[in-house]
């Protein structure tokens, strides 16, 4: 999957990430989210097929995580409460909208979820992730900017994989965390060789 060098903008002036075949990557992801099967072009196009596969993996992961029943050990509550009392810092949380008032999510936990999503992508490994929540300007309440550093397998198309990282992080932020992601900055900090099977 490759990204076109000629990016365009949508009606609001926001940049549109185009796949190597010219299709809007976000529209392909929306079709997957709606359960629409790939059309003839998308079945035959390697760029669209990769985008469909990434979106399906993320959707499957989100649904699997949501369906899991958690049974914490009896001592877990004591440890969690001790950690909250001793280490809770207001600047280390994200504010999430909720019908019952604002909720809070640990910033390191949110960053770990986004790193995990990137680690599951072929040819990439996440190094670090920083999430900065923006002041509530009314346009996108509680929106966040994400900066993530990755290492890539030698030989991958960096424009293509960074476009996929951007789409995965935006989708995971909104679907798994409930945090609208306004911007994703990706730093490719290193390369690694293909590991033997």
MIDOSE-1310 file (N, C-alpha, C; in nm, 2 decimals, decimal comma, always signed):
residues 197
xxxx	+0,09/-0,12/+0,00/+0,00/+0,00/+0,00/+0,09/+0,12/+0,00; +0,07/+0,21/-0,09/+0,15/+0,34/-0,10/+0,05/+0,46/-0,09; +0,11/+0,57/-0,05/+0,04/+0,69/-0,04/+0,07/+0,78/-0,15; -0,03/+0,84/-0,21/+0,00/+0,94/-0,32/+0,07/+1,06/-0,27
xxxx	+0,17/+1,11/-0,34/+0,24/+1,23/-0,30/+0,15/+1,35/-0,31; +0,05/+1,35/-0,40/-0,04/+1,46/-0,42/-0,15/+1,45/-0,33; -0,14/+1,51/-0,21/-0,25/+1,50/-0,11/-0,35/+1,61/-0,15; -0,47/+1,59/-0,12/-0,58/+1,69/-0,14/-0,64/+1,72/-0,01
xxxx	-0,74/+1,80/-0,01/-0,81/+1,84/+0,11/-0,96/+1,81/+0,09; -1,03/+1,79/+0,20/-1,17/+1,77/+0,20/-1,24/+1,91/+0,20; -1,37/+1,91/+0,21/-1,45/+2,03/+0,21/-1,42/+2,12/+0,32; -1,37/+2,07/+0,44/-1,33/+2,16/+0,55/-1,19/+2,20/+0,54
xxxx	-1,12/+2,17/+0,44/-0,98/+2,21/+0,42/-0,88/+2,12/+0,49; -0,93/+2,01/+0,55/-0,84/+1,91/+0,62/-0,77/+1,82/+0,51; -0,65/+1,78/+0,53/-0,58/+1,70/+0,44/-0,65/+1,56/+0,43; -0,65/+1,50/+0,31/-0,70/+1,37/+0,28/-0,59/+1,28/+0,25
xxxx	-0,58/+1,17/+0,32/-0,47/+1,07/+0,30/-0,52/+0,98/+0,19; -0,45/+0,98/+0,08/-0,49/+0,89/-0,04/-0,39/+0,77/-0,04; -0,45/+0,66/-0,08/-0,38/+0,54/-0,10/-0,30/+0,55/-0,23; -0,21/+0,45/-0,25/-0,13/+0,45/-0,38/-0,22/+0,45/-0,50
xxxx	-0,34/+0,39/-0,49/-0,43/+0,38/-0,60/-0,51/+0,50/-0,62; -0,50/+0,60/-0,53/-0,58/+0,72/-0,54/-0,70/+0,73/-0,46; -0,74/+0,62/-0,40/-0,86/+0,62/-0,31/-0,84/+0,69/-0,18; -0,94/+0,75/-0,12/-0,93/+0,81/+0,01/-0,92/+0,70/+0,12
xxxx	-0,81/+0,69/+0,19/-0,80/+0,59/+0,29/-0,91/+0,59/+0,40; -0,95/+0,70/+0,44/-1,06/+0,71/+0,54/-1,19/+0,65/+0,49; -1,22/+0,67/+0,36/-1,34/+0,62/+0,30/-1,34/+0,46/+0,30; -1,22/+0,41/+0,27/-1,21/+0,26/+0,27/-1,23/+0,21/+0,42
xxxx	-1,17/+0,28/+0,52/-1,19/+0,24/+0,66/-1,34/+0,25/+0,70; -1,41/+0,36/+0,65/-1,55/+0,38/+0,68/-1,63/+0,26/+0,62; -1,60/+0,22/+0,50/-1,67/+0,10/+0,44/-1,65/-0,02/+0,53; -1,54/-0,04/+0,58/-1,51/-0,16/+0,67/-1,60/-0,15/+0,80
xxxx	-1,60/-0,02/+0,86/-1,67/+0,00/+0,98/-1,82/-0,02/+0,96; -1,87/+0,01/+0,84/-2,01/-0,01/+0,80/-2,04/-0,15/+0,77; -1,94/-0,24/+0,76/-1,97/-0,38/+0,72/-1,99/-0,40/+0,57; -1,95/-0,30/+0,49/-1,96/-0,31/+0,35/-1,85/-0,40/+0,29
xxxx	-1,88/-0,50/+0,21/-1,77/-0,58/+0,16/-1,70/-0,50/+0,05; -1,57/-0,54/+0,03/-1,49/-0,46/-0,07/-1,55/-0,48/-0,21; -1,54/-0,37/-0,29/-1,59/-0,37/-0,43/-1,48/-0,44/-0,51; -1,51/-0,44/-0,64/-1,41/-0,52/-0,73/-1,27/-0,46/-0,73
xxxx	-1,27/-0,32/-0,73/-1,13/-0,26/-0,72/-1,06/-0,29/-0,59; -1,13/-0,28/-0,48/-1,07/-0,30/-0,35/-1,03/-0,45/-0,33; -1,10/-0,54/-0,39/-1,05/-0,68/-0,39/-0,92/-0,71/-0,46; -0,90/-0,64/-0,57/-0,79/-0,66/-0,66/-0,67/-0,57/-0,63
xxxx	-0,70/-0,45/-0,56/-0,59/-0,35/-0,53/-0,52/-0,39/-0,41; -0,38/-0,40/-0,41/-0,31/-0,43/-0,29/-0,31/-0,32/-0,19; -0,33/-0,19/-0,23/-0,34/-0,08/-0,13/-0,47/-0,09/-0,05; -0,58/-0,11/-0,13/-0,71/-0,11/-0,06/-0,72/-0,24/+0,02
xxxx	-0,66/-0,35/-0,03/-0,67/-0,48/+0,05/-0,60/-0,47/+0,18; -0,48/-0,40/+0,18/-0,41/-0,38/+0,30/-0,48/-0,29/+0,40; -0,55/-0,19/+0,35/-0,63/-0,10/+0,43/-0,75/-0,17/+0,49; -0,81/-0,25/+0,41/-0,92/-0,34/+0,46/-0,88/-0,43/+0,57
xxxx	-0,76/-0,50/+0,55/-0,71/-0,59/+0,64/-0,68/-0,52/+0,78; -0,61/-0,41/+0,77/-0,58/-0,33/+0,89/-0,71/-0,29/+0,97; -0,80/-0,24/+0,89/-0,93/-0,20/+0,96/-1,00/-0,32/+1,02; -1,00/-0,43/+0,95/-1,07/-0,55/+1,01/-1,00/-0,60/+1,14
xxxx	-0,86/-0,60/+1,13/-0,79/-0,64/+1,25/-0,82/-0,55/+1,37; -0,82/-0,42/+1,35/-0,85/-0,33/+1,46/-0,99/-0,35/+1,51; -1,09/-0,36/+1,42/-1,23/-0,38/+1,46/-1,24/-0,51/+1,54; -1,17/-0,62/+1,49/-1,18/-0,74/+1,57/-1,11/-0,73/+1,71
xxxx	-1,00/-0,66/+1,71/-0,93/-0,64/+1,84/-1,02/-0,56/+1,94; -1,08/-0,45/+1,89/-1,17/-0,37/+1,97/-1,29/-0,45/+2,03; -1,35/-0,53/+1,94/-1,47/-0,61/+1,98/-1,43/-0,72/+2,08; -1,31/-0,78/+2,05/-1,26/-0,89/+2,14/-1,23/-0,83/+2,28
xxxx	-1,17/-0,71/+2,28/-1,14/-0,65/+2,41/-1,27/-0,61/+2,49; -1,37/-0,56/+2,41/-1,49/-0,52/+2,48/-1,57/-0,64/+2,53; -1,56/-0,75/+2,47/-1,63/-0,87/+2,51/-1,57/-0,95/+2,62; -1,44/-0,92/+2,66/-1,38/-0,99/+2,76/-1,44/-0,96/+2,90
xxxx	-1,46/-1,06/+2,98/-1,51/-1,05/+3,11/-1,38/-1,05/+3,20; -1,36/-0,94/+3,28/-1,24/-0,94/+3,36/-1,28/-0,98/+3,51; -1,19/-1,06/+3,56/-1,20/-1,11/+3,70/-1,07/-1,08/+3,77; -1,06/-0,96/+3,83/-0,94/-0,93/+3,90/-0,92/-1,01/+4,02
xxxx	-0,80/-1,04/+4,06/-0,77/-1,12/+4,18/-0,82/-1,03/+4,30; -0,84/-1,10/+4,42/-0,90/-1,02/+4,53/-0,81/-0,91/+4,58; -0,68/-0,92/+4,57/-0,59/-0,82/+4,61/-0,57/-0,71/+4,52; -0,63/-0,72/+4,40/-0,61/-0,62/+4,29/-0,66/-0,48/+4,34
xxxx	-0,78/-0,48/+4,40/-0,84/-0,36/+4,44/-0,75/-0,28/+4,54; -0,70/-0,35/+4,63/-0,61/-0,29/+4,73/-0,49/-0,23/+4,66; -0,43/-0,30/+4,57/-0,31/-0,25/+4,50/-0,35/-0,13/+4,41; -0,46/-0,14/+4,34/-0,50/-0,02/+4,26/-0,53/+0,10/+4,34
xxxx	-0,60/+0,08/+4,45/-0,63/+0,20/+4,54/-0,50/+0,26/+4,60; -0,41/+0,17/+4,63/-0,28/+0,22/+4,69/-0,21/+0,30/+4,58; -0,21/+0,26/+4,46/-0,14/+0,33/+4,35/-0,21/+0,46/+4,32; -0,34/+0,46/+4,32/-0,42/+0,58/+4,30/-0,39/+0,69/+4,41
xxxx	-0,38/+0,64/+4,53/-0,36/+0,74/+4,64/-0,22/+0,79/+4,63; -0,12/+0,71/+4,60/+0,02/+0,75/+4,61/+0,07/+0,82/+4,48; +0,01/+0,78/+4,36/+0,07/+0,82/+4,24/-0,02/+0,90/+4,15; -0,14/+0,92/+4,19/-0,23/+0,99/+4,10/-0,19/+1,13/+4,08
xxxx	-0,17/+1,18/+3,96/-0,14/+1,31/+3,93/-0,24/+1,36/+3,83; -0,30/+1,48/+3,85/-0,41/+1,52/+3,76/-0,35/+1,55/+3,62; -0,23/+1,58/+3,60/-0,17/+1,61/+3,47/-0,14/+1,48/+3,39; -0,16/+1,37/+3,45/-0,13/+1,24/+3,39/-0,26/+1,17/+3,34
xxxx	-0,37/+1,24/+3,33/-0,50/+1,18/+3,29/-0,55/+1,26/+3,17; -0,63/+1,18/+3,09/-0,71/+1,24/+2,98/-0,85/+1,25/+3,03; -0,92/+1,36/+2,99/-1,06/+1,38/+3,03/-1,15/+1,33/+2,91; -1,24/+1,24/+2,95/-1,33/+1,18/+2,85/-1,47/+1,23/+2,87
xxxx	-1,54/+1,26/+2,76/-1,68/+1,30/+2,78/-1,76/+1,18/+2,82; -1,86/+1,21/+2,90/-1,95/+1,10/+2,95/-2,09/+1,16/+2,98; -2,19/+1,08/+2,96/-2,33/+1,14/+3,00/-2,34/+1,17/+3,15; -2,26/+1,11/+3,23/-2,26/+1,14/+3,37/-2,16/+1,23/+3,42
xxxx	-2,10/+1,31/+3,33/-2,00/+1,41/+3,37/-1,86/+1,36/+3,32; -1,76/+1,44/+3,32/-1,63/+1,40/+3,27/-1,57/+1,28/+3,35; -1,52/+1,19/+3,27/-1,44/+1,08/+3,33/-1,30/+1,10/+3,30; -1,21/+1,02/+3,37/-1,07/+1,04/+3,34/-1,00/+0,90/+3,31
xxxx	-0,90/+0,91/+3,23/-0,83/+0,79/+3,18/-0,68/+0,82/+3,20; -0,61/+0,73/+3,25/-0,47/+0,74/+3,27/-0,40/+0,76/+3,13; -0,32/+0,87/+3,12/-0,25/+0,89/+3,00/-0,15/+0,78/+2,96; -0,07/+0,73/+3,06/+0,02/+0,61/+3,02/-0,06/+0,49/+2,97
xxxx	-0,18/+0,46/+3,03/-0,26/+0,35/+2,99/-0,31/+0,37/+2,85; -0,35/+0,49/+2,82/-0,40/+0,53/+2,68/-0,29/+0,51/+2,58; -0,17/+0,56/+2,62/-0,05/+0,55/+2,53/-0,02/+0,40/+2,50; -0,03/+0,32/+2,61/+0,00/+0,18/+2,59/-0,09/+0,11/+2,49
xxxx	-0,22/+0,15/+2,50/-0,32/+0,09/+2,40/-0,28/+0,13/+2,26; -0,24/+0,26/+2,24/-0,21/+0,30/+2,10/-0,08/+0,23/+2,05; +0,02/+0,22/+2,15/+0,14/+0,15/+2,11/+0,11/+0,00/+2,07; +0,02/-0,06/+2,15/-0,01/-0,20/+2,12/-0,08/-0,22/+1,98
xxxx	-0,16/-0,12/+1,94/-0,22/-0,12/+1,81/-0,12/-0,12/+1,70; -0,02/-0,03/+1,72/+0,09/-0,02/+1,62/+0,18/-0,14/+1,61; +0,20/-0,20/+1,73/+0,29/-0,32/+1,74/+0,22/-0,44/+1,66; +0,09/-0,44/+1,65/+0,02/-0,55/+1,58/+0,03/-0,53/+1,43
xxxx	+0,08/-0,42/+1,38/+0,09/-0,39/+1,24/+0,21/-0,46/+1,18; +0,20/-0,52/+1,06/+0,32/-0,58/+1,00/+0,42/-0,48/+0,96; +0,55/-0,51/+1,00/+0,66/-0,43/+0,96/+0,69/-0,31/+1,05; +0,62/-0,30/+1,17/+0,64/-0,18/+1,25/+0,65/-0,22/+1,40
xxxx	+0,72/-0,14/+1,48/+0,72/-0,16/+1,62/+0,71/-0,02/+1,68; +0,63/+0,00/+1,78/+0,61/+0,13/+1,85/+0,72/+0,14/+1,95; +0,78/+0,26/+1,96/+0,88/+0,30/+2,06/+0,82/+0,38/+2,17; +0,76/+0,49/+2,14/+0,70/+0,57/+2,24/+0,57/+0,64/+2,19
xxxx	+0,49/+0,69/+2,28/+0,37/+0,75/+2,24/+0,34/+0,86/+2,35; +0,31/+0,98/+2,30/+0,28/+1,09/+2,38/+0,14/+1,15/+2,34; +0,05/+1,17/+2,43/-0,08/+1,22/+2,40/-0,10/+1,35/+2,47; -0,13/+1,45/+2,40/-0,16/+1,59/+2,45/-0,30/+1,62/+2,43
xxxx	-0,37/+1,64/+2,53/-0,52/+1,68/+2,51/-0,53/+1,83/+2,50; -0,61/+1,87/+2,41/-0,62/+2,01/+2,38/-0,72/+2,08/+2,47; -0,71/+2,21/+2,48/-0,81/+2,28/+2,56/-0,94/+2,27/+2,48; -1,05/+2,26/+2,56/-1,18/+2,24/+2,50/-1,22/+2,37/+2,42
xxxx	-1,20/+2,37/+2,28/-1,24/+2,49/+2,20/-1,38/+2,48/+2,14; -1,45/+2,38/+2,17/-1,59/+2,37/+2,13/-1,60/+2,29/+1,99; -1,49/+2,30/+1,91/-1,50/+2,23/+1,78/-1,49/+2,08/+1,79; -1,39/+2,03/+1,87/-1,37/+1,89/+1,90/-1,35/+1,87/+2,05
xxxx	-1,45/+1,86/+2,13/-1,43/+1,86/+2,27/-1,34/+1,74/+2,31; -1,24/+1,77/+2,40/-1,15/+1,67/+2,45/-1,06/+1,61/+2,35; -1,05/+1,67/+2,23/-0,96/+1,61/+2,12/-0,82/+1,61/+2,17; -0,74/+1,52/+2,11/-0,60/+1,50/+2,15/-0,51/+1,50/+2,02
xxxx	-0,39/+1,54/+2,05/-0,28/+1,53/+1,95/-0,19/+1,42/+2,00; -0,15/+1,33/+1,90/-0,07/+1,21/+1,94/+0,06/+1,22/+1,86; +0,17/+1,20/+1,94/+0,30/+1,19/+1,87/+0,35/+1,05/+1,91; +0,38/+0,97/+1,80/+0,42/+0,83/+1,82/+0,55/+0,81/+1,75
xxxx	+0,65/+0,74/+1,81/+0,77/+0,71/+1,74/+0,77/+0,56/+1,71; +0,82/+0,52/+1,60/+0,82/+0,38/+1,55/+0,95/+0,34/+1,49; +0,98/+0,21/+1,49/+1,08/+0,16/+1,41/+1,01/+0,08/+1,30; +1,07/+0,08/+1,18/+1,01/+0,01/+1,06/+1,11/-0,10/+1,01
xxxx	+1,05/-0,20/+0,95/+1,13/-0,30/+0,89/+1,19/-0,25/+0,77; +1,32/-0,28/+0,75/+1,39/-0,23/+0,63/+1,32/-0,27/+0,50; +1,30/-0,18/+0,41/+1,24/-0,21/+0,28/+1,09/-0,18/+0,27; +1,02/-0,14/+0,39/+0,88/-0,11/+0,38/+0,86/+0,03/+0,32
xxxx	+0,75/+0,05/+0,26/+0,72/+0,18/+0,20/+0,68/+0,28/+0,32; +0,77/+0,37/+0,36/+0,74/+0,45/+0,48/+0,62/+0,54/+0,46; +0,59/+0,59/+0,34/+0,48/+0,68/+0,32/+0,35/+0,59/+0,35; +0,35/+0,47/+0,30/+0,23/+0,38/+0,31/+0,21/+0,34/+0,46
xxxx	+0,32/+0,30/+0,53/+0,30/+0,25/+0,66/+0,27/+0,36/+0,76; +0,32/+0,48/+0,74/+0,29/+0,59/+0,82/+0,14/+0,64/+0,80; +0,09/+0,63/+0,68/-0,05/+0,66/+0,66/-0,14/+0,56/+0,73; -0,10/+0,43/+0,73/-0,17/+0,32/+0,80/-0,16/+0,35/+0,95
xxxx	-0,05/+0,39/+1,00/-0,04/+0,41/+1,15/-0,13/+0,53/+1,18; -0,13/+0,63/+1,10/-0,22/+0,75/+1,13/-0,37/+0,70/+1,14; -0,41/+0,62/+1,04/-0,55/+0,57/+1,04/-0,58/+0,48/+1,16; -0,48/+0,39/+1,20/-0,50/+0,30/+1,31/-0,51/+0,38/+1,44
xxxx	-0,42/+0,48/+1,46/-0,42/+0,56/+1,58/-0,55/+0,64/+1,60; -0,60/+0,70/+1,49/-0,72/+0,78/+1,49/-0,84/+0,69/+1,53; -0,85/+0,57/+1,46/-0,96/+0,48/+1,49/-0,95/+0,42/+1,63; -0,83/+0,38/+1,67/-0,82/+0,33/+1,81/-0,85/+0,43/+1,91
xxxx	-0,80/+0,56/+1,89/-0,83/+0,67/+1,99/-0,98/+0,68/+2,01; -1,06/+0,68/+1,90/-1,20/+0,71/+1,90/-1,28/+0,58/+1,95; -1,24/+0,47/+1,89/-1,32/+0,34/+1,92/-1,28/+0,28/+2,05; -1,15/+0,27/+2,08/-1,11/+0,19/+2,20/-1,10/+0,28/+2,32
xxxx	-1,06/+0,41/+2,30/-1,04/+0,50/+2,42/-1,15/+0,60/+2,44; -1,22/+0,63/+2,33/-1,32/+0,74/+2,34/-1,27/+0,88/+2,34; -1,15/+0,89/+2,28/-1,08/+1,02/+2,27/-1,07/+1,06/+2,12; -1,13/+1,16/+2,08/-1,12/+1,20/+1,94/-0,97/+1,25/+1,91
xxxx	-0,91/+1,20/+1,81/-0,77/+1,23/+1,78/-0,77/+1,33/+1,66; -0,72/+1,45/+1,69/-0,72/+1,56/+1,59/-0,60/+1,55/+1,50; -0,49/+1,51/+1,55/-0,36/+1,51/+1,47/-0,27/+1,39/+1,52; -0,20/+1,33/+1,43/-0,11/+1,22/+1,46/+0,03/+1,26/+1,39
xxxx	+0,13/+1,28/+1,48/+0,27/+1,30/+1,42/+0,34/+1,17/+1,45; +0,41/+1,12/+1,34/+0,48/+0,99/+1,34/+0,62/+1,02/+1,32; +0,71/+0,97/+1,41/+0,85/+0,98/+1,39/+0,91/+0,84/+1,37; +0,97/+0,82/+1,25/+1,03/+0,69/+1,22/+1,18/+0,70/+1,27
xxxx	+1,21/+0,64/+1,38/+1,34/+0,66/+1,45/+1,44/+0,56/+1,42; +1,41/+0,45/+1,36/+1,50/+0,34/+1,34/+1,45/+0,24/+1,24; +1,53/+0,16/+1,18/+1,50/+0,05/+1,10/+1,54/-0,08/+1,16; +1,47/-0,19/+1,13/+1,52/-0,32/+1,17/+1,51/-0,42/+1,05
xxxx	+1,60/-0,52/+1,06/+1,60/-0,62/+0,95/+1,49/-0,72/+0,97; +1,46/-0,78/+0,86/+1,36/-0,89/+0,86/+1,41/-1,00/+0,96; +1,32/-1,04/+1,05/+1,37/-1,15/+1,14/+1,34/-1,28/+1,08; +1,43/-1,38/+1,10/+1,41/-1,51/+1,04/+1,29/-1,58/+1,10
x	+1,21/-1,66/+1,02/+1,09/-1,72/+1,07/+1,12/-1,82/+1,18
